Amino acid sequence: MQVSGYGVMIVLGLLASGAVGWFLTRRFALDFNDFLLLATYAVALGVVGAKAAYLLLNVTRIDWSRVTDFSYLNLLMRGGFIFYGGIPLGLFGLWLAGKLHKIDVKPYLRIGVALLPLTHAFGRVGCYLAGCCFGIPYDGPLAVIYERSHGAPLGVPLFPVQLLEAVLVLAIAGVLFALCLRGWGEWSLLGLYMGLYGVVRFCLEYLRDDAERGQFLWFSTSQWVSLVLIALALAGVLWSRVKTKRT
């Protein structure tokens, strides 16, 4: 049985997040079993959202005459996920699990915000290994040349944008983890995450060369989403200041 590097990195990311989640639940006197239950819903629906977003953005590139072919359908389902598509359904999964199992989600959301970029960093290393989400042609230090790939051109030096994003997202995870331990609330952490990752993703899109991102007017689909996240983060900061002045 062939095991993909992408799959291995996703599993490692989930295990790492689970270990840090165990530490944080003990640190804040929360139930680790409830954490696992909420995480299961969030991850499962997040994967569905990420896949659905990929299919919607690439609907014209899918060979619909072959969707009944199991091998083609299997390939279609295995490859291609859009991170931004997974966030809304992942949050919905968190809310749904809380409602169904009568768990107060807020303290676990605080932990989850710190863990999301950690898992994401491992996923981006998986993208690097698989050759998806690849960078622009680049013949410089650390350039990567794929001999086998799930999408990247073969034999062409490319910028390792996946690894750069992994490093930057891991740095964001470190900042959020430290602030979580210092007592920052879930909404403050979520706003900071949206702002930081929005800026990082917007800039890194200029270093990507895969067509699956989608394009509208001047920016890629992910850049438009990044601008929305940055705007929401700034709006949250302004609202917090106004609220503080009123009190």
Phi, psi and chi 1 to 4 in degrees:
 res  aa     phi    psi   chi1   chi2   chi3   chi4
   1 MET       -  128.8 -179.3  179.9   66.6      -
   2 GLN   -87.0  129.2 -175.1  177.9    5.7      -
   3 VAL  -108.6  124.9  179.5      -      -      -
   4 SER   -80.3  147.6   70.0      -      -      -
   5 GLY   -62.7  -33.7      -      -      -      -
   6 TYR   -62.3  -47.0 -178.0   85.4      -      -
   7 GLY   -62.6  -39.9      -      -      -      -
   8 VAL   -62.6  -43.3  169.3      -      -      -
   9 MET   -67.2  -36.6  -66.1  -49.4  -59.5      -
  10 ILE   -62.6  -44.3  -68.6  -64.1      -      -
  11 VAL   -62.9  -44.1  170.6      -      -      -
  12 LEU   -62.4  -38.7  -70.4  177.1      -      -
  13 GLY   -63.4  -42.1      -      -      -      -
  14 LEU   -67.1  -39.1  -67.9  173.9      -      -
  15 LEU   -66.2  -42.2  -70.1  175.2      -      -
  16 ALA   -63.4  -43.4      -      -      -      -
  17 SER   -65.6  -36.8  -65.3      -      -      -
  18 GLY   -63.7  -40.5      -      -      -      -
  19 ALA   -66.0  -44.4      -      -      -      -
  20 VAL   -67.5  -36.7  176.7      -      -      -
  21 GLY   -62.5  -39.1      -      -      -      -
  22 TRP   -61.0  -44.2  175.5   82.0      -      -
  23 PHE   -62.0  -45.0  168.7   79.2      -      -
  24 LEU   -69.7  -36.0  -70.1  175.2      -      -
  25 THR   -65.7  -37.1   53.3      -      -      -
  26 ARG   -68.9  -37.6  -72.6  177.4   61.5   87.6
  27 ARG   -63.9  -36.7  172.0   67.6  173.8   75.0
  28 PHE  -107.1   16.7  -64.4  110.8      -      -
  29 ALA    55.7   48.3      -      -      -      -
  30 LEU  -109.5  166.0  -62.6  171.9      -      -
  31 ASP   -86.2  117.1 -169.4  -33.7      -      -
  32 PHE   -65.8  -32.5 -177.1   63.1      -      -
  33 ASN   -64.6  -39.9  -69.6  -36.7      -      -
  34 ASP   -64.6  -38.1  -74.0  -13.4      -      -
  35 PHE   -59.5  -46.5  165.2   79.4      -      -
  36 LEU   -63.4  -39.6  -70.6  178.0      -      -
  37 LEU   -64.0  -47.6 -174.6   60.8      -      -
  38 LEU   -63.4  -41.5  -67.0  171.0      -      -
  39 ALA   -64.1  -37.0      -      -      -      -
  40 THR   -62.2  -46.1  -60.6      -      -      -
  41 TYR   -62.6  -46.3  -84.5   76.5      -      -
  42 ALA   -63.1  -44.3      -      -      -      -
  43 VAL   -67.8  -45.1  170.2      -      -      -
  44 ALA   -60.6  -49.6      -      -      -      -
  45 LEU   -72.7  -29.7  -71.4 -177.5      -      -
  46 GLY   -63.3  -40.8      -      -      -      -
  47 VAL   -63.1  -42.4  169.2      -      -      -
  48 VAL   -60.5  -44.1  171.5      -      -      -
  49 GLY   -65.3  -41.2      -      -      -      -
  50 ALA   -64.8  -39.7      -      -      -      -
  51 LYS   -70.0  -42.6  170.4   55.5   71.4  173.7
  52 ALA   -61.1  -41.0      -      -      -      -
  53 ALA   -63.5  -40.3      -      -      -      -
  54 TYR   -62.8  -45.5  172.8   82.2      -      -
  55 LEU   -64.5  -39.1  -65.4  176.2      -      -
  56 LEU   -66.3  -40.9  -73.9  173.4      -      -
  57 LEU   -73.6  -20.6  -77.2  177.9      -      -
  58 ASN  -118.3   25.3  -66.0  -83.4      -      -
  59 VAL   -61.0  -32.6   64.4      -      -      -
  60 THR   -79.0  -13.8   58.5      -      -      -
  61 ARG   -96.7   -5.8  -56.2  178.6   64.8 -158.1
  62 ILE   -83.3  133.3  -62.1  172.7      -      -
  63 ASP   -83.6   90.8 -173.6   -4.7      -      -
  64 TRP   -66.1  -19.8  -66.9  102.0      -      -
  65 SER   -71.6  -13.3   64.5      -      -      -
  66 ARG  -109.5    4.6  -63.5 -179.5   58.3 -163.9
  67 VAL   -67.2  -19.0  -68.2      -      -      -
  68 THR   -84.3   -9.6   55.0      -      -      -
  69 ASP   -78.6  116.6  179.7   -6.0      -      -
  70 PHE   -58.7  -41.0  178.1   77.0      -      -
  71 SER   -64.9  -40.8   59.6      -      -      -
  72 TYR   -69.5  -42.3  178.8   75.9      -      -
  73 LEU   -63.6  -39.9 -177.2   62.5      -      -
  74 ASN   -63.1  -42.3 -177.3   49.4      -      -
  75 LEU   -64.8  -39.6 -178.2   64.2      -      -
  76 LEU   -65.6  -39.3 -170.9   63.5      -      -
  77 MET   -77.2  -29.9  -70.0  -63.2  104.6      -
  78 ARG   -76.1  -38.0  -74.3  176.5   55.9 -166.4
  79 GLY  -103.2  148.3      -      -      -      -
  80 GLY    90.5  100.8      -      -      -      -
  81 PHE  -138.8  142.0  -65.4   90.0      -      -
  82 ILE  -113.4  116.2  -66.2  179.6      -      -
  83 PHE   -55.0  -45.2  174.4   72.4      -      -
  84 TYR   -61.8  -29.3  -88.1  149.4      -      -
  85 GLY   -70.1  -23.1      -      -      -      -
  86 GLY   -82.9  -21.8      -      -      -      -
  87 ILE   -64.9  -50.2  -66.3  178.6      -      -
  88 PRO   -60.3  -45.7  -22.0   33.3      -      -
  89 LEU   -71.4  -30.2  -87.6 -172.7      -      -
  90 GLY   -63.7  -43.0      -      -      -      -
  91 LEU   -66.3  -37.4  -70.1  173.8      -      -
  92 PHE   -63.9  -40.0  173.4   73.9      -      -
  93 GLY   -61.2  -38.4      -      -      -      -
  94 LEU   -62.6  -47.0 -160.2   64.3      -      -
  95 TRP   -63.8  -43.1  173.0   84.5      -      -
  96 LEU   -62.6  -44.0 -179.7   63.2      -      -
  97 ALA   -62.2  -39.5      -      -      -      -
  98 GLY   -62.3  -41.7      -      -      -      -
  99 LYS   -67.8  -46.8  -72.1  -66.0 -177.4 -177.8
 100 LEU   -67.7  -36.3  -68.1  177.3      -      -
 101 HIS  -108.8    8.2  -59.4  -79.5      -      -
 102 LYS    54.7   53.7  -64.8  179.1  172.5   47.0
 103 ILE  -114.5  135.3  -58.8  171.8      -      -
 104 ASP   -72.6  111.1 -178.1   11.7      -      -
 105 VAL   -76.3  -29.7  170.4      -      -      -
 106 LYS   -53.7  -50.4  -72.9 -179.1   64.1  177.3
 107 PRO   -65.7  -27.3   21.6  -32.5      -      -
 108 TYR   -79.8  -29.5  -65.7   95.3      -      -
 109 LEU   -62.4  -38.6  175.9   61.0      -      -
 110 ARG   -56.8  -42.6  176.8 -174.3 -178.5 -172.4
 111 ILE   -71.7  -42.2  -66.1  174.1      -      -
 112 GLY   -61.1  -36.6      -      -      -      -
 113 VAL   -62.0  -38.4  173.4      -      -      -
 114 ALA   -71.6  -27.9      -      -      -      -
 115 LEU   -86.9  -25.9  -63.4 -179.9      -      -
 116 LEU   -56.4  -50.5  178.9   58.7      -      -
 117 PRO   -67.7  -25.0   21.5  -31.8      -      -
 118 LEU   -64.7  -48.9  174.8   60.5      -      -
 119 THR   -61.9  -40.5  -51.4      -      -      -
 120 HIS   -60.9  -39.3 -169.6 -168.9      -      -
 121 ALA   -60.5  -44.3      -      -      -      -
 122 PHE   -63.1  -39.5  -81.4   86.6      -      -
 123 GLY   -62.1  -38.6      -      -      -      -
 124 ARG   -67.8  -34.3  -81.2  -60.2 -178.7 -133.2
 125 VAL   -63.9  -37.5  175.7      -      -      -
 126 GLY   -62.0  -39.4      -      -      -      -
 127 CYS   -61.1  -40.8  -69.3      -      -      -
 128 TYR   -61.0  -43.8  172.4   80.2      -      -
 129 LEU   -67.9  -34.6  -63.9  175.9      -      -
 130 ALA   -83.0  -25.0      -      -      -      -
 131 GLY    90.3   13.2      -      -      -      -
 132 CYS   -95.2  169.1   59.2      -      -      -
 133 CYS    52.7   40.0  -51.8      -      -      -
 134 PHE   -78.2  165.4   54.6   89.9      -      -
 135 GLY   -93.3  179.9      -      -      -      -
 136 ILE   -72.8  158.7   58.8  175.2      -      -
 137 PRO   -55.6  133.0  -26.2   35.0      -      -
 138 TYR  -159.5  122.0  162.1   78.8      -      -
 139 ASP  -114.4   70.6 -169.7    9.9      -      -
 140 GLY  -142.9 -165.6      -      -      -      -
 141 PRO   -57.6  138.9  -23.3   33.2      -      -
 142 LEU    67.6   12.3  -58.4  179.5      -      -
 143 ALA   -59.9  144.7      -      -      -      -
 144 VAL  -113.7  138.6   56.4      -      -      -
 145 ILE  -122.0  120.7  -60.1  176.2      -      -
 146 TYR   -93.1  133.0  -71.1  100.4      -      -
 147 GLU   -98.2  -25.8  -63.3 -179.8   -0.9      -
 148 ARG  -136.9  140.7  -68.2 -173.7  -58.8  172.9
 149 SER  -160.1  157.2  166.3      -      -      -
 150 HIS   -92.3   11.0  -73.7  -67.9      -      -
 151 GLY   173.7  -28.2      -      -      -      -
 152 ALA   -71.4  147.3      -      -      -      -
 153 PRO   -64.6  141.3   22.1  -32.6      -      -
 154 LEU   -87.8  141.0  -55.2 -178.3      -      -
 155 GLY    74.9   11.9      -      -      -      -
 156 VAL  -113.8  126.3  179.1      -      -      -
 157 PRO   -64.6  128.4  -18.3   31.0      -      -
 158 LEU  -127.1  153.7  -57.8  173.2      -      -
 159 PHE   -73.5  132.1 -174.9   82.2      -      -
 160 PRO   -79.0   62.7   31.6  -35.6      -      -
 161 VAL   -63.4  -29.0   65.4      -      -      -
 162 GLN   -64.0  -40.9  -49.4   99.6  -43.4      -
 163 LEU   -70.3  -38.1  -66.8 -176.1      -      -
 164 LEU   -62.1  -43.0  177.3   57.3      -      -
 165 GLU   -65.1  -38.8 -176.5  170.4  -10.2      -
 166 ALA   -59.3  -43.4      -      -      -      -
 167 VAL   -64.8  -45.7  170.5      -      -      -
 168 LEU   -66.9  -40.8  -66.6  174.4      -      -
 169 VAL   -68.2  -35.9  170.6      -      -      -
 170 LEU   -64.6  -36.1 -168.3   59.7      -      -
 171 ALA   -64.7  -41.3      -      -      -      -
 172 ILE   -61.4  -41.1  -67.5  174.7      -      -
 173 ALA   -60.1  -41.4      -      -      -      -
 174 GLY   -63.1  -41.5      -      -      -      -
 175 VAL   -63.7  -47.0  170.4      -      -      -
 176 LEU   -65.1  -38.6  -65.2  175.2      -      -
 177 PHE   -62.2  -45.4  177.6   76.5      -      -
 178 ALA   -63.8  -42.3      -      -      -      -
 179 LEU   -70.7  -32.8  -65.9  176.5      -      -
 180 CYS   -61.7  -43.4  179.5      -      -      -
 181 LEU   -66.5  -26.7  -71.0  177.9      -      -
 182 ARG   -83.6   -0.7  -66.2 -172.1   63.5  177.3
 183 GLY    99.2   12.1      -      -      -      -
 184 TRP   -62.2  144.7  -84.1   41.7      -      -
 185 GLY   -79.0  167.5      -      -      -      -
 186 GLU   -63.7  -38.7   61.4  -81.8   -3.3      -
 187 TRP   -73.5  -34.7  -61.2  117.3      -      -
 188 SER   -65.2  -42.9  -63.4      -      -      -
 189 LEU   -65.3  -41.7  -71.3  171.8      -      -
 190 LEU   -64.7  -42.2 -176.9   59.6      -      -
 191 GLY   -63.7  -41.9      -      -      -      -
 192 LEU   -64.5  -42.9 -179.2   61.2      -      -
 193 TYR   -60.6  -45.6  167.8   70.2      -      -
 194 MET   -62.1  -41.3  -69.9 -167.4  -57.6      -
 195 GLY   -67.1  -48.5      -      -      -      -
 196 LEU   -65.4  -48.1  -69.6  177.0      -      -
 197 TYR   -69.9  -33.7 -177.5   68.2      -      -
 198 GLY   -58.9  -43.9      -      -      -      -
 199 VAL   -66.1  -45.6  171.1      -      -      -
 200 VAL   -60.5  -48.2  165.5      -      -      -
 201 ARG   -67.6  -39.5 -176.6   60.3 -179.2  -90.0
 202 PHE   -58.9  -45.5 -176.6   90.4      -      -
 203 CYS   -69.5  -41.9  -64.3      -      -      -
 204 LEU   -68.7  -21.6  -70.7 -177.2      -      -
 205 GLU   -60.6  -27.4  -76.8  -68.7  -64.7      -
 206 TYR   -71.1  -14.7  -71.2  112.8      -      -
 207 LEU  -101.6    2.3  -61.1  175.1      -      -
 208 ARG  -100.2  153.1  -74.3 -179.4   57.6  170.3
 209 ASP  -134.0   12.6 -158.9   36.6      -      -
 210 ASP   -86.0  139.0   51.1  -45.4      -      -
 211 ALA   -76.0  -16.8      -      -      -      -
 212 GLU   -66.1  -13.2  -70.7   83.6   -6.8      -
 213 ARG   -68.2  -28.6  -64.1  171.7  -59.7  137.8
 214 GLY    82.4  153.6      -      -      -      -
 215 GLN  -142.1  136.0 -173.7   78.6   19.4      -
 216 PHE  -140.7  118.4  178.9   69.3      -      -
 217 LEU    55.5 -121.7  -64.2  178.2      -      -
 218 TRP   -83.7  -18.9  -45.4  -79.5      -      -
 219 PHE  -126.3  162.8  -57.0  128.2      -      -
 220 SER   -76.2  166.0   70.3      -      -      -
 221 THR   -56.8  -42.9  -56.2      -      -      -
 222 SER   -67.0  -31.7  -68.0      -      -      -
 223 GLN   -68.3  -38.5  -76.2  177.5  -47.0      -
 224 TRP   -63.3  -42.4  -75.5  112.4      -      -
 225 VAL   -64.3  -39.2  176.7      -      -      -
 226 SER   -60.6  -41.8  -63.8      -      -      -
 227 LEU   -62.9  -37.6  -70.6  175.2      -      -
 228 VAL   -65.0  -43.2  171.3      -      -      -
 229 LEU   -63.5  -42.8  -70.3 -177.0      -      -
 230 ILE   -62.9  -43.0  -65.7  169.5      -      -
 231 ALA   -61.9  -42.4      -      -      -      -
 232 LEU   -64.2  -40.3  -71.4  173.5      -      -
 233 ALA   -64.1  -44.0      -      -      -      -
 234 LEU   -65.6  -40.1  -69.3  174.9      -      -
 235 ALA   -62.0  -38.4      -      -      -      -
 236 GLY   -64.2  -39.9      -      -      -      -
 237 VAL   -64.4  -45.4  171.1      -      -      -
 238 LEU   -63.0  -43.0  -67.4  174.5      -      -
 239 TRP   -63.3  -39.3  171.1 -109.5      -      -
 240 SER   -63.4  -39.9  177.4      -      -      -
 241 ARG   -68.3  -42.7  -71.7 -171.8  174.8 -177.5
 242 VAL   -61.7  -43.1  169.7      -      -      -
 243 LYS   -63.7  -38.1 -170.0  174.8  179.8 -179.3
 244 THR   -66.0  -40.5  -58.5      -      -      -
 245 LYS   -66.1  -35.5  -72.3 -178.4  179.3  179.1
 246 ARG   -68.5  -30.6  -72.9  178.4  178.5  176.4
 247 THR   -88.1      -   57.1      -      -      -
